[in-house]
Structure formats: C-alpha cells, structure tokens
Amino acid sequence: MTGIAMTEPRSRSNLAEALALIDESPMVPEGLTVHDPASGAVIATVRSWSVAEAAEAIAAADAARPAWAGLTAKARAVILDRWFDLILAHRATLATLITAESGKPLAEALGEVEFGASFVEWFAEEGRRAYGEVIPTFAADRRIITLRQPVGTCAAITPWNFPLAMITRKVAPALAAGCSIVLKPAEATPLSALALAALARRAGLPADLFRVVPTTDPAAMGRMFCTHPLVRKLSFTGSTRVGKILMEQAASQVMRLSLELGGNAPLIVMDDADLDRAVQGVMDAKFRNAGQTCVCANRILVHAPVHDEFVARLAGKVRALTVGAGTDDGTRIGPLINGDAARRVAGLVEQTVAAGACIAAEAPLPGTAGPGFVAPVLLTGVRQDMAIARGEIFGPVAPVIAFADEAEAIRLANDTPYGLAAYLFTRDLGRAWRMMEALEYGMVAVNEGRLSTEVAPFGGIKQSGIGREGSAHGLMEYTEIKYGLLGL
C-alpha cells in the first residue's frame, strides 16, 4: 500500500505512481486530509502523528544518532548521494505530488525537485569539509585546536509553498553533519515529505534517523519540539508571528534556532536600468509560485523618470499570464493554496484600489476557475502607507510605488521591520555597490530576479529571522565548535 487513503481527484497523470512512493505507514481511513488547491477535492488522507508518538520518534532518532555520527563523512556522503540519485530518478512523480498538493504548475514543480535535490548533493560533498582549525598558541607548551561536531538531534518545521525544497535544505545539512532529525511538514502538503523520507530509506538511511511526522495539531507539535529535552536544534520556515512563538518556547531549553521568517522584499528599478531585464526580473521575483514565496518582490519601487515606460512594458507581460490548474499545459499561474488565501489577496487588492491605487493590468481567469484562483494584477499609484506595502501579499499582485531619487528608494526599501531579500536593477556599478550595502536585507540580488541557490547562504535579518541555509554556512548551523587545549 502507499501509506495513505486515496480519493479520486480530477485527472492527473502519474498521481497514483507518485503516491506509491509513500510506504511508511498502513492506509488510514482518517487522519490528515490533503486537498487539491485547484478543485478543492480530497487527494489523500495520511496518518496524523500524536505529540506522544512524535516524542517517541525523537527518542528513537536520538538513539540512532551516535552510530550515524560515528561514520566518516565520506560514508555518510555515499548514502546522501544515493538519495540524490533517487530523487532525480523520481523527479516526474515527485513533481506530480508537489503540483497535486500545492497547486503550482508542473514545470515549476519539476524545477523545485531539481532545486531540492541540489541541496542533498551539495551537503553530501560539503559534509567532508567541516574543518576545525589549529590556532596559534599563547604559550610554548600549549596547543589550541577546534573541532566541528554535530549539534545533536534536531527538529524541523517546513511550509507548504515549497514542500520538497524547504525540507532538503534542512535535512541534508543535518544528516551530512552527523545529526538526526524529525520533521513536521505543513498540514497542506505532507505528501512530498513522506515521499522524500521513503526515498531516503531506499538509499540506505536508517528509518529512525530522519522521520516525518504529519499532524493535525501543529501548535502542540511545535511546542513539544521546543521543549523536548533531547532536541538540540530547531529549524523553522514560516511566518514571523509563529517564529516568535517558537523562539519564546525554545528559550526554556536554550535551544539552537534557525528561523527563516516573513519578508517584504523591495524590487528597485533605477532610471539607468535595462528595463527589459528589470521587467523579466519582476516576472521571476513576483509571479513564481503565484506570488507565494517568502522572497517575492512585494513592492516594486520605480524611479520616476522611467515609471510610465516600465509600467507599460510590465503591463503587457502581466496581461499575457496564463492562469489555470497546475497540470494544464501552458499554465503560468496556478491556484493559491486554498480559497481563504485567494479571498484574502482579492480583498487586499480591493482595499488598495479603494485607497486610491489603480489597476494597470490584469490577467484573465479561466471560466472554470475554482475558489483558490485569483487574477494576477499590476497596481499603480500605490503608497508606502497602504496595507499592501506593509506586509507580505503572498499572491500574484505587483504594487508599483514611484520614487524621486536614490535616497528615497533606500528609505522606502528599508521602511519595514523585515529584512529577508531585496532586488535592484541598475547599470551603474558604483550605484549597485552603494545601494546593495545600504539595503538592510540578508540577501540582495542586483540585475537578477532569482537568488536562491544551494551554494549561497539564504536567510534574513531583523524580523525575517536568524541563521542561514545553503552553502558552507548552512552546514555550520548543524555543528558545534569544540575548543581543545593541549598541554605538552
């Protein structure tokens, strides 16, 4: 059996094959239901873990950890490399699962599988380079060394917008460093997580070392993760509101934390920018996954001298967006994760227009669009004090704010408690350096609309979180430094 109870959804190629990857638990008639965001139909029902069961999984993970940590980094890398190969070998079926539970177009889902796999490959290799150091001594008969050792048993909580990639960039470095990990996926998207865990077991990873625990009681599960005496580190991707709750709960354990929280990314277009490149940057940074990413361009800040021309070029691209189910050919914008999300975004657009903004362009919705769909919209006349500019939109809405000069652009961009990602388009190298350094964000992309990669540190500052994922820095998040003083 597949480990789930399957309900016949609207037609999707390879869905049954994709569900067959999940082999962890017997079929259950009741539990956590997974819905198709495009139609609202129930796709499957998976086991919901109780807090007590998940606590037992943590104890089992902690018991399995010493043997795994005792392996050489090369031996761990061999298993991770097998996992990487299996993920790529099953890319089509994994992409089908992602589209089924999150709604994103299949082309984007395939890209997510390959992106997620890249973290497994990277950390399999990077785990061999968790170097210590020899520090120049303070005395002739003393020697100082440091070692990098695994932090211990870890817990992770991942979101629904990238249900596969957000997992691998937490789990892969943990395993590469010699840790064990228990993961709670988002309630809306547990299928990708369960499939990943099944493929990890096929690669030879001990089952207790990486366990996925879906639940219908996420608040209680998060509280247990933060207070369990065997958990040494928690990694969370999600809202700032929930991140603050987890941070407070974890304080009793003085727990190691990695928090990737909310964003309010500005995308700045200067008057010397390549406008076609900037328009493409907006399409990449704003409309990927229907605007449901933490690094989405939330505010498009455009220099006044090029405002009208830029808006005209962008308007044509927005009108041409094709909205539909993720499985339909040619779909560029899929549904939002559920009807509530779509209604919230539509209400935000109405509120912004009522406050004085204008709809400069809008893509048509298909006649059969369900409640999860919302039309992609380009808004002009937006002001920094409007609600749409103050928090995450998480939908395919591009609000444009005009500015007068470089100083105002920086002021507007930094006028937020968040500091995850920012984008800048300019052909002036000196301006690029000045503005990149002045922007109060953990990541700044210049003349590019996509910045996520396994080889660079992903993360924010201010209320966008702490810690980094990806790169050598991402591996270090799962290690502790041990200082050794040797007397000769």
N, C-alpha and C positions, 0 to 999 in steps of 0.2 A: 504494500500500500504506500501511498505518498505521504502519510503523516498528516493528512487533512481530510476534511469532508468537502467535496467539491460540488458546487451548484452550477448548473449550466448557464454560463453568461452569454452575451451576444457573441457571435462568431469571432474567434481569434485563432490564427494559425499557431500551432506548436504549444498551445497553452497546457494541454494535458501532458505533453512531454516535459514541459518546464516544471509543472507541479510534481512530476515523478522524480525530480532531483531531490525532493524533500523526503527524507526517510527516517527522521529522528523518532517519531512517536506514532502510536496507532491512530487510526482515523477516529475523530471525535465528533459526536453529533452536536455538541455545544461547546462554546469557548469564545475565542476572539474572532469575530467575523470580519472578512476583508471584502471591501466593496470596489466595484469598477467605477472610477470617478466620472467616466463619460456617460454611463447609463444609470448608475446607482444600484445595479444588480449585485447580488452577493456572489462573489467568486469562489470563496472557500471559507472554511472555519478551521482554525488552528488551536492547538492546546494553549490554554491560558495558565501560566505558572502562578501558583500562590507565592506569597512572600516567604513562607516557610520552606517551600520546595526550592526557591531560588537561593535561600540561605544555605541549604544543603549543597547546592551546586557550587557555591563559593567555597565551602569547606572541602569539597572534592577537588576543586581547582587548586586550592592551596596545597592539598596533599600531593597532587600530581606535579606541582611546580618544581620541587627540588631536582627531580630526575631530569626534567627538561632543561633547567638552568645549568645542570652539570654537564650537558652535552657541549661539545665545541660549537663555536659559532658556525663553522662550516657544516657540521651535522644538522644544525637547525636550518641552515640555508638550503640544504638538499630537499627537505620536506616543504619548505616555503616555495621553492622553485617548482616542485610538483604541483602544489596548489595553484600557482600562477598558470602553469600549463593547462590545468583542468579548467580554470576559469575561462581562459581563451578558447579552449576546445568547446565549451558550452556557451559561448558568447551569445548565440542566437536565442537559445532557450532562456538564458538569464535576462536578456533584453526583453523578451516576451513577458516574463514575470514583472519586470520593472514597469513596463507600459500597462500591464493589467492592473497593478495595484496603485500606481501613482498617476497614470494618465498621460505621461509625457510621450511625444512621438517616438516611434521605433528607432528612427535614425539617432535621436538624442540618447535613447536608452542604450543603443549599441555603443555610442561614444562613452557613456558612463561606465559600461562594463570594461572597456579598454582602459579608461582612466583609473577605475578602481583596481584593475589588475596591475597597473603600473606601480602602485604603492607596495604590492606584495613583492614584485621583482626588485624594486629599489631597496626595500628594507632587508630582503634576503641577502643582498650584497652589502649593504651598509652595516649590518649586524657584525660583520667581520672587522669593522673598523671602529669599535667602541674603545678607543685608545685611552689609556692612562698616561701619566707623564712622570718624568723624573725632574724634580725641582732643585735648582742649585741650593746647596746646603748652607746652613748658618754656622756650622762647626765642622772641623776636620774629621771628627769621629762620629758624625751623624749623616744619614742619608734620608731624603724625603721622596716619597713616591705617592702617587694617587692611582686608584683603581676605579673603573666604572663597573658597577654591579647592578643586576636587575632590581627594580624598586619593590617587586613582590607581586602579590595577587591584585589584579586590577578589576574595576568595573567600568562599564561604558554605557552611555545612553545616546542613541542616534535619532536623527529626524527623518521625516518622510520625503523630503524633497530630493534627496539623493540617497535612496535606500540601500544602495550597494557601496558606492564610493566612500560615503561617510563611515562605513564600517571598516573597510580595508585600511584606511589611513589611521585608524586607531588600533585595530587588531594586529596588523602586520608589524608595526614597530614594537608593540608589546611582546609578541612572540619572538621576534628577532633578538630582543634584548634579554630573553630568558624568563619573561613573566608569563603568568596565566591570566585569563581574562574571561569575565562573564558579562554578556551584553544584553541590554534590553532595547529592542528595536521600537520604532514608533508604532503605535497601535494600528495605524492605517496601512503600514507597509511591512509586515513581518516576513513575507514570503521570500524576498531576496535574501534576507538574513539567514533564514533557515536553509536555503539552498547553498549559500556560501559555507555554512558550517558543515553541511553534508559533504561538499566537495573537499573541505579541509580534512575530514575524516578519511575520505578516499585517498588523499595524498599521504596519509600515514600519521596525521596529527592525533594524539590521544584525545578521545572524546571529552574527557573532563577538563582538558587544558583550555578549550575555547567552547563555551556553552552559550547558546542563545535562549533567552527566557522571555518570550512574549507574555504580556499580561493585560488584563482588563482593569488593573488597579495601578496605574503608573506612579501616582503620588506615593503610595505606600512602598512600592518597589524602590523608588528613588531614595526615600527616607532610609530604607534598610541598607541600600548601598552605602549611604553616607555614615551609617552608624555601626556597620558590621566590623567587629574587631580584627578580622583577617584582611579586610580591604585596605590596601596601602595607597591606592591612587584611584581617582575618578576622572574620567574624560567625558565631557558633555558637549553636545552641539544642539543649540536650540535658542529659545528666547532669553532675553536679558532678565525678564521677570522670574522665570523658572531658575535661571542660573544663580540669581541672588539667593533664592530659597535653598538650593543645594549647597551653596557656599556657606550659608549660615548653619545648615545641618551638619556639614562636614567639619565644622570648626571644633566640635567635641572630640574628634579623632585627630585633630591637627593633620588632616589628610592632604596628600598631594593632589592638586587640581589642575586640569586643563579645561578651559572654558572657552568655547567659540560661540559667541552670543550674537545679538542683533546688530544690524548695520543701518546706515543711512547714507549710502555711497553717493558722492557727487561725481558727475562727469562734466569736466570743464572743457569748453571749446573756445580757444583764443582766436583773435582775428587773423592770425597768421597760420592757422591750422590748415591742413589738407582736408577740405570739407567732405570729400567723398570718403576718405578714410575715417573721418570722425563720425559720419553717418553710419558706416559699417560698424564702427565701434559701439555706437548706441544699439544697433540691432543685435550685436553679440552680447553686450553687457546688460541690456534691458530685457530683451524678449526671450532669452534662453529659458527653457522650462516654464514658459508663460509668465515670466517675471517672478518666479518663486525660488529665488536664490538669495542667500544672505549677502552676496556681493553684487547684487543687481544695482544698476545705476538708478538710484531712487530720485535724484534730482539732476536735470540736465541744465547746466549753467552755461549760457551762451553769451559771448561778447557782443555788445550791441551793434557794432558795425557789420557783423555777418549774421545777425539774428534772423532776418527775414529770409535770406538766401538759404541758410541752414535749415530752417523750418520747412521751406518749400521742398527741399531735397528729401528731408526725412519723412515728410507727409506722404510722398509717393511710395516710399518703402512700407510705411505702416498700412496704407490702403491695400497694398498687394499681399499682405499676410493672409495665409490660408488657415482658417480655423476649422478644427474637426477632431474626431476621435484619433487617438494616438496610433491606431492600427490602419487608418485610412491613408492611401497613397497621397503624397504631397502635403500632408498636414504639417504646418509650421508651428501652430499654437494649439495645444491640447486643452483639456478642461483644467480648472483648478482642482485642488484636492477634494473638495466637496462643495455642496450647494451653499453652505454657510459662508465659505470663503469667497465664493462668487458674489453673493449678496453684499458682503462687506465691501468688496472692491467697487462694485457698481454704486453703492451708496456713497463711497468716498468721492467718486467722480461727480455724482450729482451735487454733493455738498460743495465741491471745489468750483463747479460751474455756477452754482448759486451765489458763491462768494465773489464772482467776477471773472473767473477764467473762461476761456473759450475752447471748444473742441475744434482743433485744426485739421484732424484727420481721424478716421475710424474705419477699421476693417469690418466687413460684413460677417455676421454669424450665419451658419447654415440653418436652413429651415427646420432641421431635426434636432437642433442643439438642445441638450438637456439642462437641468438646473445648475450644473457645475461650470457652464461656459460663461465667459464674459468677453465682450468685444475689446480687442486691442485699440487703445486710444492715445492720440497725441494732444496734449493740452498746452495752450499758450496763455500768457497773462497770469501765470502763477506767481505768488509772492511767498517769501520765506516764512511769513507768519501763518500761512494756511496749514491746516492739519496734514494735508497730503505731503508737505515738505518737512514735517517734523518727525515722522516715524516711517517704518517700513510699509510699503504698499503691498508687496507680495502678490502682484498681479501685473498684467500686460498694459500698464498705464505709464506713459512717459510725460511727466510735467516739465515744461521749459520755463526757466527763470532767466531774464536778461540781466546783465551786469555791465557796469561802465568801464572798469579798468581792472588791472591785475590785483590791486589791493582789495577791491571789493569782492573779487572772485574768491580770494583766500578767506576773507572774513565770512562770506556766505557758506563756503565749504566747511569751515571749522565750527560753524554755529550749530553744534549738535553735541549731545553727550556721547555719541557713538564714534568709533574710530576704527572701523574694520578695513574697508577698501575705498580707494579713490582712483579716478581716471582723469587724465589730462591730455589734451591734443594741442600741440604747438610744434612749429618747425624751428623755433629759436632755441638753440641748445642751452644758452645761458638762462633763459626763462624757464626751461624744463628743469634745470638743476635747482634754481631758486624756489620754484613752486613745489617741486617734489619734496624738498627739505622743509618747506613751510606748512605743508599739509599734515594735519595731526591724525595720521592713519597708519596702521600697521603695514599696509601694502599700498603702493601707488604704481599704476600702470601708465606709462607715457606712450601715446600713439598706438595703444592696443586696447581692445575691449575684453580680452580674456587674460587672466593672470594665474589661474590655478595650474600647478604642475607638481609632480612628486619631488622634483629636485630643489624646490624653493620653500622657504618657511612660510606657512599660511597661518595667519592669526591677526588679532587686532589689539588696540589699546583702548584706554578709557573704559566705557561700559560695554565695549564689544568683546571683552574677555581677557584671558591671560593664557600664556603658553603658545606653542607653535606646533603645527602638524606638517609633515613632509620634511624633506632634506635631512641632513645630519642632526639639525636641531630637534626634529621630531623624534629621532631615536633617543636623544639625550633626555627627553621628557619621561622616558621609562627607565631611567637609570639613576642611581645614587652615586655620589663621589665619596670614596673612602680614602682618607688620608692615612698613610703609614709612615711612622718614624722609626728608622732602623738605627740602633746603636751598634757601632762596630767594635 
